[in-house]
Amino acid sequence: MVFDGIIISFIIGFLRKGNLKALAQLKLKWGWIFPLLLVVELAVFTLQNKIPLLGQLSGSIYIVVYILGLLFLFMNRKNPGFMLILIGVFLNFMVMVLNGGRMPVSVEAASVLDPIYIKILKTSLYAKHTMLTSSTHLGLLGDIIPITKPYPRTQIISIGDIVMNIGIFLFIQYLMVRHPLAQKGSAPSVSMKGGETR
């Protein structure tokens, strides 16, 4: 859902006659850590069913990834929309911590997906998800909201995902439309070190 939110935000930004000038000068503290966390999460997702020890540790690894992601967001909280992104990620993090490092997924909500998805949830590890049951803690914050037609991609999301995507939307709209560079300036090279957006 995060990637959907980013793409939709850019499309709306262009429809509002925005541009990417400010994006080219974007500076985020700890900017290097975000792509690193994506690589780690992808590696765990790919290998956790092939390497038993990794499968056992995967819940803890996801928690560490989220903690580092929250630190990254907190350090950049002065950017427009980042506090909402932080809150959304924290809501997802909280329910995962209380459920062994995995995001609970409602089987009822997942009925809109391919049946193979529920089968995988029942028989093996799938990404950072687990089935929502009567023993799940804070199930309300799990993936319980189905999204289907007319939306082009059927999926299930959480309350945290919604809050996070609102923050992403506000941040991208600021960069593309309201940022001083987007309105009149020119953009030097891309940088992901030091400071915050100005």
HUCORCOR-V342069 format. One record per backbone hydrogen bond with DSSP energy under -0.5 kcal/mol. NH is the residue of the N-H (numbers start at 1). CO is the residue of the C=O. Records with the same first field share a line. If there is no record, write none. Layout:
# HUCORCOR-V342069
NH->CO + CO
This chain:
# HUCORCOR-V342069
5->1
6->2
7->3
8->4
9->5
10->6
11->7
12->8
13->9
14->10
15->11
16->12
17->14
18->13
19->176
22->175
24->20
25->22
26->23
31->28 + 192
33->30
34->30 + 31
35->31
36->32
37->33
38->34
39->35
40->36
41->37
42->38
43->39
44->40
45->41
46->42
47->43
48->44
50->47
51->47
52->50
55->51
56->52
57->53
58->54
61->57
62->58
63->59
64->60
65->61
66->62
67->63
68->64
69->65
70->66
71->67
72->68
73->69
74->70
75->71
76->72
77->74
79->76
82->79
85->81
86->82
87->83
88->84
89->85
90->86
91->87
92->88
93->89
94->90
95->91
96->92
97->93
98->94
99->96
100->97
101->96
102->96 + 99
103->128
104->102
105->130
106->143
110->106
111->108
112->109
113->110
117->114
118->114
119->115
120->116
121->117
122->118
123->119
124->120
126->129
129->126
130->103
132->105
136->133
139->136
141->138
142->139
143->104
144->142 + 157
145->157
146->144
147->155
151->148
154->152
155->147
157->145
162->158
163->159
164->160
165->161
166->162
167->163
168->164
169->165
170->166
171->167
172->168
173->169
174->170
175->171
176->172
177->173
178->173
179->174
182->179
183->179
184->180
185->180
191->26
